[in-house]
Structure formats: C-alpha cells, structure tokens
Amino acid sequence: MTHINVLDPGASPLDYYGFELRRLREAANLTQRQLGDILNYTGSLVGQIETARKVPTVEFSERVDAALVTGGLFSRLVELVLRSQLPAWFRQVAELEVRAAEICTFQTHVVHGLLQTPAYVRAVLGVLDQSDLEDRTAVRLARQRIFDKAESPVFWLVLSEAALRQEIGGREVMREQLAHMLSFEDNPRINVQVLPFSAGAHPGTQGSFNLYRFVGDPAIVYTEGYGSGHPSANPDTVKDCSLRYDHLRAAALSLKDSAELIRRVMEERYGEQRLA
C-alpha cells in the first residue's frame, strides 16, 4: 500500500494528482472527511485518491475545483490521469483520437468505444476480468470528452449489423446502447451507418480498423489484436484502407436508413416483452 508521506508526485500523473489534492486540502485546513462532505463523497474515497489507490473521475475533479477554488487544475489533470491508466499499447490511440480532425472506423462485433454507454462499457470490459471495473470504465468513457472540444473531430462509424444483434450486457443494456447511437441523428459531426447482413461479402471481411486523418499530418491506420495495437502511416496501407472504407460506406445503409434499422432492432429485439 502506498503511504501518503512518501507519495512521489513525479512517479505518475495519478501520484501527482493525489499529491496536489492533499496539499491543497491541507492548505484549506480541511480533513479528508470534511472535504468529502463538501464534495458529497466519503472521506475514505478522498484518502484513496490522495494515496494514488483510486482513480479520480471527471465529476470528482470538477467538484474539487469548485470546492478548493483551483481554477480548473484538477479538471485539467484528470485527463492526463485517465489517459495514463489506459493499457500501454492503447495510449497512442487515445493520443490519435485527441489530435484527429476526422476519425473513420469500421467495427464488426461491438460498438466503437467512443459511442459506448457506461453499462455497455462495463459489460465489454467485465468479460473474464471484473477487477477495478469501475475505474477501467471511467477511463474508457473519458475518451469521449473529445466530442466536447470546441472543434471536435468528425466521426464516421460503419457498424456491422451483427453488432446490433450481439446481446452484450442484456436486453436493457442493448436498448440503452442503441438509443444512445440514435441520439446523434441530428449531429453532423457524429455519423453512424450500418452495414446490413444483406451486403454479403464486403471489403471489411478482414476485420475492424480505424482511420485517423489530421490537419497537416499524414493519415494513420490502426488495427488491433489481443492485447496489442498496430498503427501504420505507410502510404500504401493508408491508401488501401481508405479505399476499403469508401467501399464499406457505399455498401452500408444511408444515415437515415441506418437509424431506421437501429430503431427497428431496438424495438423488436430489445423492446418490452409482451405476454401472449
């Protein structure tokens, strides 16, 4: 267990966050319990975050900033903390998401992480590993903050119909997830197209992939396997995947028809069960 008196603020973003939280709390002459009462959290949680044993959330950070009048310090720090908690092989992807002007992704079996709901995230991440599930869920959801930026990336998702019908987390979780995707119908910067089963063979049969496009920098293709990621800026690879993506988007349903299919699956497959 990390002892608070030997916490090294230079060890990691999480340690630095905890060190600063303790320093500013003590400067305000507050105990952990008193600060917890102000924030509507337990003093124990405050202590765990101060000793780098618990990952802070965005909401916790915003409340601390308001309570200790920090000028937004912890709201800025928490983004670094959450990004540092991603698996090492995935951190580069999070950086690409932050920098990208356009993100194009094709997904075969699950909804892309940037559009996942909290319950769906927990169901996906909890398979075979329930450890620190709430912290890992918060870390994944934090990536979605890129859509809150003044100039958010344009996001295109081509999603296999299989992902709509693969029941992850149960009926209610899936209903909520599909409803969440429908909530972007009028958002021109977040676009969802469904590749229906009727499309047959298609250019994405080799698997999911992402294309990241930037202002002034070469595009990058990203694929992943079990516990590993494979980014590539090779021009031939980028050209090939760009062509594949164009054909996938052409084979997919229109934005309007995709929304209709999502709505139909949501109601027919995950709607209220009626007794005969």
C-alpha positions as a Markdown table, in Angstrom:
| # | Residue | x | y | z |
|---|---|---|---|---|
| 1 | Met | 0.0 | 0.0 | 0.0 |
| 2 | Thr | 1.4 | 3.4 | -0.9 |
| 3 | His | 1.9 | 5.6 | 2.2 |
| 4 | Ile | 0.8 | 9.2 | 1.8 |
| 5 | Asn | 4.0 | 10.6 | 3.4 |
| 6 | Val | 6.2 | 9.0 | 0.7 |
| 7 | Leu | 4.0 | 9.7 | -2.3 |
| 8 | Asp | 6.2 | 10.8 | -5.2 |
| 9 | Pro | 4.5 | 13.4 | -7.3 |
| 10 | Gly | 6.8 | 12.7 | -10.2 |
| 11 | Ala | 6.1 | 9.0 | -10.3 |
| 12 | Ser | 2.9 | 9.2 | -12.4 |
| 13 | Pro | 0.0 | 11.6 | -13.3 |
| 14 | Leu | -2.0 | 9.7 | -10.7 |
| 15 | Asp | 0.6 | 10.3 | -8.0 |
| 16 | Tyr | 0.8 | 13.9 | -8.9 |
| 17 | Tyr | -2.9 | 14.3 | -8.7 |
| 18 | Gly | -3.0 | 12.7 | -5.3 |
| 19 | Phe | -0.1 | 14.9 | -4.0 |
| 20 | Glu | -1.8 | 18.1 | -5.2 |
| 21 | Leu | -5.1 | 17.1 | -3.8 |
| 22 | Arg | -3.6 | 16.5 | -0.3 |
| 23 | Arg | -1.5 | 19.7 | -0.5 |
| 24 | Leu | -4.5 | 21.9 | -1.4 |
| 25 | Arg | -6.9 | 20.2 | 1.0 |
| 26 | Glu | -4.4 | 20.8 | 3.9 |
| 27 | Ala | -3.9 | 24.4 | 2.7 |
| 28 | Ala | -7.7 | 24.9 | 3.1 |
| 29 | Asn | -7.5 | 23.4 | 6.7 |
| 30 | Leu | -9.8 | 20.6 | 5.8 |
| 31 | Thr | -9.7 | 16.9 | 6.8 |
| 32 | Gln | -10.4 | 14.2 | 4.3 |
| 33 | Arg | -13.8 | 13.7 | 5.9 |
| 34 | Gln | -14.6 | 17.4 | 5.7 |
| 35 | Leu | -13.7 | 17.7 | 2.1 |
| 36 | Gly | -15.6 | 14.5 | 1.4 |
| 37 | Asp | -18.7 | 16.0 | 3.0 |
| 38 | Ile | -18.4 | 19.1 | 0.8 |
| 39 | Leu | -17.9 | 17.1 | -2.3 |
| 40 | Asn | -20.7 | 14.6 | -1.4 |
| 41 | Tyr | -18.1 | 11.7 | -1.4 |
| 42 | Thr | -16.7 | 9.7 | 1.5 |
| 43 | Gly | -13.5 | 10.8 | 3.3 |
| 44 | Ser | -12.2 | 7.3 | 2.6 |
| 45 | Leu | -12.5 | 8.0 | -1.2 |
| 46 | Val | -10.6 | 11.2 | -0.8 |
| 47 | Gly | -7.9 | 9.4 | 1.1 |
| 48 | Gln | -7.7 | 6.7 | -1.6 |
| 49 | Ile | -7.3 | 9.3 | -4.3 |
| 50 | Glu | -4.7 | 11.1 | -2.3 |
| 51 | Thr | -2.6 | 7.9 | -1.9 |
| 52 | Ala | -3.0 | 7.0 | -5.6 |
| 53 | Arg | -5.0 | 3.9 | -4.8 |
| 54 | Lys | -8.1 | 5.1 | -6.6 |
| 55 | Val | -8.5 | 6.8 | -10.0 |
| 56 | Pro | -10.4 | 10.1 | -9.8 |
| 57 | Thr | -13.4 | 10.8 | -12.1 |
| 58 | Val | -14.1 | 13.8 | -14.1 |
| 59 | Glu | -17.1 | 14.6 | -11.8 |
| 60 | Phe | -14.9 | 14.3 | -8.7 |
| 61 | Ser | -12.3 | 16.6 | -10.2 |
| 62 | Glu | -14.9 | 19.3 | -11.1 |
| 63 | Arg | -16.3 | 19.3 | -7.6 |
| 64 | Val | -12.8 | 19.6 | -6.1 |
| 65 | Asp | -12.0 | 22.5 | -8.4 |
| 66 | Ala | -15.2 | 24.3 | -7.2 |
| 67 | Ala | -14.7 | 23.5 | -3.5 |
| 68 | Leu | -11.0 | 24.4 | -3.3 |
| 69 | Val | -11.2 | 27.2 | -6.0 |
| 70 | Thr | -8.3 | 25.8 | -8.0 |
| 71 | Gly | -9.0 | 27.5 | -11.3 |
| 72 | Gly | -9.7 | 24.2 | -13.0 |
| 73 | Leu | -6.5 | 22.5 | -12.0 |
| 74 | Phe | -7.9 | 19.0 | -11.3 |
| 75 | Ser | -10.2 | 19.1 | -14.3 |
| 76 | Arg | -7.1 | 19.5 | -16.5 |
| 77 | Leu | -5.1 | 17.0 | -14.5 |
| 78 | Val | -7.8 | 14.3 | -14.6 |
| 79 | Glu | -7.5 | 14.0 | -18.4 |
| 80 | Leu | -3.8 | 13.1 | -18.1 |
| 81 | Val | -4.5 | 10.7 | -15.2 |
| 82 | Leu | -7.2 | 8.9 | -17.1 |
| 83 | Arg | -5.2 | 8.6 | -20.3 |
| 84 | Ser | -2.2 | 7.2 | -18.3 |
| 85 | Gln | -4.5 | 4.5 | -17.0 |
| 86 | Leu | -5.1 | 3.1 | -20.4 |
| 87 | Pro | -3.2 | -0.1 | -21.4 |
| 88 | Ala | 0.3 | 0.9 | -22.5 |
| 89 | Trp | -0.4 | -0.4 | -26.1 |
| 90 | Phe | -3.5 | 1.6 | -26.4 |
| 91 | Arg | -2.2 | 5.0 | -25.2 |
| 92 | Gln | -1.1 | 6.0 | -28.7 |
| 93 | Val | -4.7 | 5.5 | -29.9 |
| 94 | Ala | -6.0 | 7.9 | -27.3 |
| 95 | Glu | -3.5 | 10.5 | -28.5 |
| 96 | Leu | -4.6 | 10.0 | -32.1 |
| 97 | Glu | -8.2 | 10.5 | -31.1 |
| 98 | Val | -7.4 | 13.8 | -29.4 |
| 99 | Arg | -5.4 | 15.1 | -32.4 |
| 100 | Ala | -7.5 | 13.8 | -35.3 |
| 101 | Ala | -9.7 | 16.1 | -37.4 |
| 102 | Glu | -11.6 | 13.0 | -38.7 |
| 103 | Ile | -12.0 | 9.5 | -37.3 |
| 104 | Cys | -13.3 | 6.8 | -39.7 |
| 105 | Thr | -13.9 | 3.4 | -38.1 |
| 106 | Phe | -15.3 | 0.1 | -39.2 |
| 107 | Gln | -16.5 | -2.3 | -36.4 |
| 108 | Thr | -17.6 | -5.8 | -36.8 |
| 109 | His | -18.9 | -7.1 | -33.5 |
| 110 | Val | -19.1 | -4.3 | -30.9 |
| 111 | Val | -19.9 | -0.6 | -30.9 |
| 112 | His | -16.9 | 1.6 | -31.0 |
| 113 | Gly | -15.6 | 2.8 | -27.6 |
| 114 | Leu | -16.3 | 6.5 | -28.4 |
| 115 | Leu | -20.0 | 5.8 | -28.6 |
| 116 | Gln | -20.4 | 3.2 | -25.9 |
| 117 | Thr | -22.7 | 3.8 | -22.9 |
| 118 | Pro | -21.4 | 3.2 | -19.3 |
| 119 | Ala | -23.4 | -0.1 | -18.9 |
| 120 | Tyr | -22.2 | -1.4 | -22.3 |
| 121 | Val | -18.6 | -0.5 | -21.4 |
| 122 | Arg | -18.8 | -2.4 | -18.1 |
| 123 | Ala | -20.3 | -5.4 | -19.9 |
| 124 | Val | -17.5 | -5.4 | -22.5 |
| 125 | Leu | -14.6 | -4.8 | -20.1 |
| 126 | Gly | -16.0 | -7.2 | -17.5 |
| 127 | Val | -15.7 | -10.3 | -19.6 |
| 128 | Leu | -13.2 | -12.6 | -17.8 |
| 129 | Asp | -11.9 | -9.7 | -15.6 |
| 130 | Gln | -14.0 | -7.9 | -13.0 |
| 131 | Ser | -11.0 | -6.2 | -11.3 |
| 132 | Asp | -11.1 | -2.4 | -10.9 |
| 133 | Leu | -14.1 | -2.4 | -13.3 |
| 134 | Glu | -15.4 | 1.0 | -12.3 |
| 135 | Asp | -12.0 | 2.6 | -12.7 |
| 136 | Arg | -11.5 | 1.0 | -16.1 |
| 137 | Thr | -15.0 | 2.0 | -17.2 |
| 138 | Ala | -14.3 | 5.6 | -16.2 |
| 139 | Val | -11.0 | 5.6 | -18.2 |
| 140 | Arg | -12.7 | 4.4 | -21.4 |
| 141 | Leu | -15.6 | 6.8 | -21.1 |
| 142 | Ala | -13.1 | 9.7 | -20.6 |
| 143 | Arg | -12.0 | 9.3 | -24.2 |
| 144 | Gln | -15.5 | 10.5 | -25.3 |
| 145 | Arg | -14.6 | 14.0 | -24.0 |
| 146 | Ile | -13.0 | 14.7 | -27.4 |
| 147 | Phe | -16.6 | 15.4 | -28.6 |
| 148 | Asp | -16.8 | 18.3 | -26.0 |
| 149 | Lys | -14.0 | 20.2 | -27.7 |
| 150 | Ala | -14.8 | 23.4 | -29.5 |
| 151 | Glu | -13.5 | 21.8 | -32.7 |
| 152 | Ser | -14.4 | 18.2 | -32.2 |
| 153 | Pro | -13.4 | 15.6 | -34.8 |
| 154 | Val | -15.8 | 14.4 | -37.5 |
| 155 | Phe | -16.6 | 10.8 | -36.5 |
| 156 | Trp | -17.8 | 8.2 | -39.0 |
| 157 | Leu | -18.8 | 4.7 | -37.8 |
| 158 | Val | -19.7 | 1.9 | -40.2 |
| 159 | Leu | -21.1 | -0.8 | -38.0 |
| 160 | Ser | -21.9 | -4.3 | -38.9 |
| 161 | Glu | -25.5 | -5.3 | -38.3 |
| 162 | Ala | -24.0 | -8.1 | -36.2 |
| 163 | Ala | -23.1 | -5.6 | -33.5 |
| 164 | Leu | -26.7 | -4.5 | -33.2 |
| 165 | Arg | -27.8 | -8.1 | -32.6 |
| 166 | Gln | -25.0 | -9.3 | -30.4 |
| 167 | Glu | -26.7 | -9.1 | -27.0 |
| 168 | Ile | -23.9 | -7.6 | -24.7 |
| 169 | Gly | -24.9 | -7.0 | -21.1 |
| 170 | Gly | -28.5 | -8.0 | -21.6 |
| 171 | Arg | -31.6 | -6.5 | -23.2 |
| 172 | Glu | -31.8 | -3.3 | -21.3 |
| 173 | Val | -28.1 | -2.5 | -21.8 |
| 174 | Met | -28.5 | -3.1 | -25.5 |
| 175 | Arg | -31.7 | -1.0 | -25.7 |
| 176 | Glu | -29.9 | 1.9 | -24.0 |
| 177 | Gln | -26.9 | 1.5 | -26.2 |
| 178 | Leu | -28.9 | 1.6 | -29.5 |
| 179 | Ala | -30.9 | 4.6 | -28.2 |
| 180 | His | -27.6 | 6.3 | -27.5 |
| 181 | Met | -26.5 | 5.9 | -31.1 |
| 182 | Leu | -29.8 | 7.2 | -32.3 |
| 183 | Ser | -29.3 | 10.4 | -30.2 |
| 184 | Phe | -26.7 | 11.5 | -32.7 |
| 185 | Glu | -29.1 | 11.5 | -35.7 |
| 186 | Asp | -29.1 | 15.3 | -35.9 |
| 187 | Asn | -25.4 | 15.7 | -35.2 |
| 188 | Pro | -23.5 | 16.1 | -38.5 |
| 189 | Arg | -20.1 | 15.5 | -36.7 |
| 190 | Ile | -21.1 | 12.0 | -35.4 |
| 191 | Asn | -22.4 | 9.7 | -38.1 |
| 192 | Val | -23.5 | 6.1 | -37.9 |
| 193 | Gln | -24.0 | 3.8 | -40.9 |
| 194 | Val | -25.0 | 0.2 | -40.5 |
| 195 | Leu | -23.6 | -2.4 | -42.9 |
| 196 | Pro | -26.5 | -4.9 | -43.2 |
| 197 | Phe | -26.3 | -8.6 | -43.5 |
| 198 | Ser | -27.7 | -8.3 | -47.0 |
| 199 | Ala | -24.5 | -6.6 | -48.1 |
| 200 | Gly | -22.9 | -10.0 | -48.3 |
| 201 | Ala | -19.1 | -10.2 | -48.9 |
| 202 | His | -17.6 | -6.8 | -48.3 |
| 203 | Pro | -14.1 | -5.1 | -48.1 |
| 204 | Gly | -14.1 | -5.3 | -44.3 |
| 205 | Thr | -14.1 | -9.1 | -44.0 |
| 206 | Gln | -10.5 | -9.0 | -42.7 |
| 207 | Gly | -11.7 | -7.2 | -39.6 |
| 208 | Ser | -12.2 | -3.9 | -37.8 |
| 209 | Phe | -10.0 | -0.9 | -38.4 |
| 210 | Asn | -9.7 | 2.8 | -37.8 |
| 211 | Leu | -8.5 | 5.7 | -40.0 |
| 212 | Tyr | -7.3 | 8.8 | -38.4 |
| 213 | Arg | -6.9 | 12.0 | -40.5 |
| 214 | Phe | -5.2 | 15.1 | -39.3 |
| 215 | Val | -4.7 | 18.7 | -40.4 |
| 216 | Gly | -1.2 | 18.9 | -41.9 |
| 217 | Asp | 0.0 | 15.4 | -41.0 |
| 218 | Pro | -0.3 | 12.0 | -42.8 |
| 219 | Ala | -3.2 | 9.8 | -42.0 |
| 220 | Ile | -2.8 | 6.7 | -39.8 |
| 221 | Val | -4.4 | 3.3 | -40.0 |
| 222 | Tyr | -4.9 | 1.4 | -36.7 |
| 223 | Thr | -5.8 | -2.2 | -36.2 |
| 224 | Glu | -5.5 | -4.3 | -33.1 |
| 225 | Gly | -5.3 | -7.9 | -31.9 |
| 226 | Tyr | -5.4 | -9.5 | -28.4 |
| 227 | Gly | -3.5 | -7.1 | -26.2 |
| 228 | Ser | -1.7 | -5.3 | -29.0 |
| 229 | Gly | -2.2 | -2.4 | -31.3 |
| 230 | His | -0.8 | -1.8 | -34.8 |
| 231 | Pro | -0.7 | 1.8 | -36.1 |
| 232 | Ser | 0.7 | 2.5 | -39.5 |
| 233 | Ala | 1.4 | 5.6 | -41.5 |
| 234 | Asn | 2.6 | 3.6 | -44.5 |
| 235 | Pro | 1.2 | 5.4 | -47.6 |
| 236 | Asp | 0.2 | 2.1 | -49.3 |
| 237 | Thr | -1.5 | 0.8 | -46.2 |
| 238 | Val | -3.4 | 4.1 | -45.7 |
| 239 | Lys | -4.4 | 4.2 | -49.4 |
| 240 | Asp | -5.7 | 0.6 | -49.3 |
| 241 | Cys | -7.7 | 1.1 | -46.1 |
| 242 | Ser | -9.1 | 4.4 | -47.3 |
| 243 | Leu | -10.3 | 2.7 | -50.5 |
| 244 | Arg | -11.8 | -0.1 | -48.4 |
| 245 | Tyr | -13.5 | 2.4 | -46.2 |
| 246 | Asp | -15.0 | 4.2 | -49.1 |
| 247 | His | -16.5 | 1.0 | -50.4 |
| 248 | Leu | -17.8 | 0.0 | -47.0 |
| 249 | Arg | -19.5 | 3.3 | -46.6 |
| 250 | Ala | -21.0 | 2.9 | -50.1 |
| 251 | Ala | -22.3 | -0.6 | -49.2 |
| 252 | Ala | -23.7 | 0.5 | -45.9 |
| 253 | Leu | -27.2 | 1.9 | -45.5 |
| 254 | Ser | -27.7 | 5.6 | -45.6 |
| 255 | Leu | -27.6 | 7.6 | -42.4 |
| 256 | Lys | -31.4 | 7.7 | -42.4 |
| 257 | Asp | -31.9 | 4.1 | -43.2 |
| 258 | Ser | -29.3 | 3.1 | -40.7 |
| 259 | Ala | -31.2 | 4.9 | -38.0 |
| 260 | Glu | -34.4 | 3.2 | -39.0 |
| 261 | Leu | -32.7 | -0.2 | -38.8 |
| 262 | Ile | -31.2 | 0.6 | -35.4 |
| 263 | Arg | -34.6 | 1.7 | -34.2 |
| 264 | Arg | -36.3 | -1.4 | -35.5 |
| 265 | Val | -33.8 | -3.8 | -33.9 |
| 266 | Met | -34.1 | -1.8 | -30.6 |
| 267 | Glu | -37.8 | -2.3 | -30.5 |
| 268 | Glu | -38.2 | -5.8 | -32.0 |
| 269 | Arg | -35.2 | -7.4 | -30.3 |
| 270 | Tyr | -34.7 | -5.4 | -27.1 |
| 271 | Gly | -38.2 | -3.8 | -26.5 |
| 272 | Glu | -40.6 | -4.6 | -23.8 |
| 273 | Gln | -41.6 | -8.3 | -23.7 |
| 274 | Arg | -45.4 | -8.7 | -24.0 |
| 275 | Leu | -47.1 | -11.8 | -22.7 |
| 276 | Ala | -49.5 | -13.6 | -25.1 |
